[in-house]
């Protein structure tokens, strides 16, 4: 498997439900301690416009102590690019993840959700608590951050519909390079290489459909006390959009532990790998 973050992993694939889905499946290392062999897999759920290869660098490291699975969600990456029986909704994505676990004969997992993937993971945990040993929320929220611009998203969706997803990506990259944060600048050119691959893997329809589901999503703050699974909440020190949501998770989930990653923004697993991995490993170690 490549570890550059720019190239393509070799996914597993299967027809699940109404379409073909693809995912990274990194087996637990043969050198792992014997007591780790029966650990539930860690399921990594990417965000809006994300990709299984958002986790290409970290999956091998995490798999030293447990199996790691990272799917392309519906409408993303190389997975099925059509709406499902429940449209492009979060409910549909949750059903897709249940279908993947069933296909792999996995009863329970440790569930990790990044950004929109955290919103999906929250819904998964509320609908199927018996299938979640623990939760890790990273740079996400139980409700849509007020700082996210629906108008900006709708303009982007209109550009994609009229001129294609490649044109939208070009314009987003141009704007991003002109107003680049220190965290993104620290990635160098590989950020934009991966950005192109992520966004261009979508279609105008999936971009509009899933983005609309994000902006139409209901607040689940009132349901956070229902979460009983041990929960880690991670946020980048400079991730202004998701700091308030992180506070909500920490305040309303009784079992939550909050970790702020120094020097990181919206991708702590890329921007401060050492601190990020320690937080994740400490959380998972505490489950034994």
QUIHU-V286779 format. One record per backbone hydrogen bond with DSSP energy under -0.5 kcal/mol. NH is the residue of the N-H (numbers start at 0). CO is the residue of the C=O. Records with the same first field share a line. If there is no record, write none. Layout:
NH->CO, CO
//
This chain:
10->8
11->22
13->20
15->13, 18
18->15
20->13
22->11
23->69
25->67
26->24
28->62
31->28
35->32
36->33
38->35
40->107
41->66
42->40, 109
43->41, 68
44->42, 111
45->43
49->46
53->50
54->51
55->52
58->54
59->55
61->57
62->58
63->60
64->61
65->61
67->25
68->41
69->23
70->43
71->21
72->70
74->79
75->72
76->49
78->75
79->19
83->86
86->83
88->85
92->88
93->89
94->90
95->91
96->92
97->93
98->94
99->95
100->96
101->97
102->98
103->99
104->101
105->100
106->104
108->130
109->40
110->108, 133
111->42, 109
112->135
113->44
114->137
116->113
117->114
118->114
119->115
120->116
121->117
122->118
123->119
124->120
125->121
126->122
127->123
130->127
131->128
132->108, 130
133->108
134->229
135->110
136->231
137->112, 135
138->233
147->144
149->147
152->148
153->149
154->150
155->151
156->152
157->153
158->154
159->155
160->156
161->157
162->158
163->158, 159
167->163
168->164
169->165
170->166
171->167
172->168
173->169
174->170
175->171
176->172
177->173
178->174
179->176
184->180
185->181
186->182, 183
187->183, 184
189->186
190->187
191->187
192->188
193->189
194->190
195->191
196->192
197->193
198->194
199->195
200->196, 197
201->198
206->202
207->203
208->204
209->205
210->205, 206
211->207
212->208
213->209
214->210
215->211
216->213
219->141
222->219
223->219, 220
225->222
226->223
227->225
229->132
230->254
231->134
232->256
233->136, 231
234->258
235->264
236->260
237->263
238->235
239->237
241->238
242->238
243->239
245->241
246->242
247->243
248->244
249->245
250->246
251->247
252->248
253->251
255->252
256->230
258->232
260->234, 258
261->259
263->260
269->266
270->266
271->267
275->271
276->272
277->273
278->274
279->275
280->276
281->277
282->278
283->279
284->280
285->281
286->283
287->284
//
